[in-house]
Amino acid sequence: MPLPDQDTIIDALKTVTDPELGVNIVDLGLVYTIQAREEEGEIDVEMTLTSPACPAGPQILRDATDALENLEGVSKANVRLVMSPPWSMERMTDDARDQLGIF
């Protein structure tokens, strides 16, 4: 079974929110890379957190993994936490800025 397309993967990741900020991880700019490995049925994601000490980190990683593994055709999601480059507010989308009242 083929893996979902990039838009479907991104939409799934948009269902995962940072519980402290109430904004999804894609619009926050936390997702760095997405690579689909068709032969294995796996999706590899590299993402970061707003802070290395983010207490919601384990929950966010678990939620991202679950969101991807619930997609049809995905046998496994490998969500890896990276801290380089560090996250900055410049990575946020305009939607995230609007939600947080940052102009």
N, C-alpha and C positions, 0 to 999 in steps of 0.2 A: 504494500500500500504506500503511495507517495506521501511524503511529508507535506504539511501545510505550506502555503506560500508565505513570503516575508510579511505581508500585510496582516495575515491571520495570526502569525506568531507575535507581531507587535501588538495587535489587538488583545491577545491573551495576556501579554505582559502589562497592558494598560489596566487590567482588572486588579492588579496588585498595587495597593497603596501603602505609602509610608504612614503608619498609624499615628505618628506624632504630628505630621503635617497635613494629612488627609488628601494628599496629591499622589497620583500614580507615579510609578518608578520611571516610566518612559518620559513623561513630561518633566519630571524632575531632572532628567539627564543622567540618571544612575546607570542606565544600560549602555555599555561601551561597544560590545560586539555581539553579533548573533551569527552563528554558523550552523547550517543544516547539513548533516551527514546522511544523505539519502540511503546509502547502502546499509548503514547500521540502524536507520530509523531514529537517529539521535539528533538532539539539538544542543549545541554548546553555546553558553552565554557567559560573557564576562561582564560583571557589573560591580559597582562600588556602593558606598553608603555616604550619606551627607557628612558623617563624621566617623572616624575609626572606632570611637567609643559608643556608637549608636546602640542603645539597649534593644531596639527592635530589629537589629540585624538578623539574628537567627530566624525570626518569624518572617521577615521579608524574603530571605533566601528560600525558606520552605514554601512560602506562598507562590513564589516565582516558579519553583520546580513543579509544584502541584498544577499551576495554571497551564504550563507547557505539557505536562504528562497527561492532562485531560483532553488534549487535542487529538483528534482522530489521526492515526498513522504514526504517532510519536511513541516509541517504546521506552525512551529514557531521555531525561533532560539533565544536562550537566551544567549546573549554575555555579560559577566560580567567582569568588569574591576577590577583587583586586583593589589595591590602594594607590596604584600609580597608573595614570596621573591622578592626583587627588581631585576630588569633586570640587567644583566651584559654582557659584550662582549663575555664572555666564552660560552654563550648560542647560539651564531651564528653558522650556518653551514659553512663548507668550501666554499660553493658557495657564501654565503653572504660576507665572508671575501674577496674572490676574487673580487666580484663586487665593494667592498668598498676599495680595495687595501690594506687590512690589512693582514700582513703575520706573 
